[in-house]
Amino acid sequence: MGMTKQELMKFIDDAADLEERAIQIYSKHLNTALFWSGFPELTRKQLSISLNMLIKESGRHSAKLNALKEKIGKGGKDVY
């Protein structure tokens, strides 16, 4: 079962929007959880570094989704 170019581009937009909103919400909640966790400072810093890495990876993923959408938009193919 295929989809049109417009359907695929909408699907990519929805995925990018969902990821962006989720990262914002989860990072806020995880930072709060770290603050109240009672973990030693070093452990909190290490976990915070890991969380920031995930946030950066999400940004790269979003850029890849946007590049894919642009490539599809410029292409002549209409069924995927």
C-alpha positions as CSV (number, residue, x, y, z in Angstrom):
1,M,0.0,0.0,0.0
2,G,1.5,3.3,-1.0
3,M,0.9,7.0,-0.3
4,T,1.1,10.2,-2.2
5,K,3.9,12.7,-1.9
6,Q,1.6,15.1,0.0
7,E,0.6,12.3,2.4
8,L,4.2,11.3,3.0
9,M,5.2,15.0,3.6
10,K,2.4,15.4,6.1
11,F,3.5,12.2,7.8
12,I,7.1,13.5,8.1
13,D,5.8,16.9,9.4
14,D,3.7,15.1,12.0
15,A,6.6,12.9,13.1
16,A,8.9,16.0,13.4
17,D,6.3,17.9,15.4
18,L,5.7,15.0,17.7
19,E,9.3,14.5,18.4
20,E,9.9,18.2,19.1
21,R,7.0,18.4,21.5
22,A,8.0,15.1,23.3
23,I,11.6,16.2,23.7
24,Q,10.6,19.5,25.3
25,I,8.2,17.8,27.7
26,Y,10.4,14.9,28.7
27,S,13.5,16.9,29.1
28,K,11.7,19.3,31.4
29,H,10.3,16.4,33.5
30,L,13.6,14.5,33.6
31,N,15.5,17.6,34.7
32,T,13.0,18.1,37.5
33,A,13.3,14.4,38.5
34,L,17.0,14.8,38.6
35,F,16.8,17.8,40.8
36,W,14.6,16.0,43.3
37,S,16.3,12.6,42.9
38,G,18.7,12.8,45.8
39,F,21.4,11.4,43.6
40,P,24.9,12.7,44.3
41,E,25.9,15.8,42.3
42,L,28.3,13.8,40.1
43,T,25.6,11.3,39.2
44,R,23.1,14.2,38.4
45,K,25.7,15.9,36.2
46,Q,26.4,12.6,34.3
47,L,22.7,12.0,33.8
48,S,22.2,15.6,32.7
49,I,25.0,15.2,30.1
50,S,23.3,12.1,28.7
51,L,20.0,13.9,28.6
52,N,21.6,16.8,26.7
53,M,23.1,14.3,24.2
54,L,19.7,12.9,23.6
55,I,18.3,16.4,23.0
56,K,21.1,17.1,20.5
57,E,20.5,13.8,18.7
58,S,16.8,14.7,18.5
59,G,17.8,18.0,16.8
60,R,19.9,16.1,14.3
61,H,17.0,13.7,13.6
62,S,14.7,16.6,13.0
63,A,17.2,18.1,10.5
64,K,17.3,14.8,8.7
65,L,13.5,14.6,8.6
66,N,13.4,18.2,7.1
67,A,16.0,17.3,4.6
68,L,14.0,14.2,3.6
69,K,10.9,16.2,3.2
70,E,12.7,18.8,1.0
71,K,14.1,16.0,-1.2
72,I,10.7,14.4,-1.6
73,G,9.2,17.8,-2.3
74,K,11.6,18.5,-5.1
75,G,11.3,15.0,-6.6
76,G,9.0,14.1,-9.4
77,K,7.7,10.9,-7.9
78,D,4.2,11.1,-6.4
79,V,3.7,7.5,-5.0
80,Y,5.8,6.0,-2.3
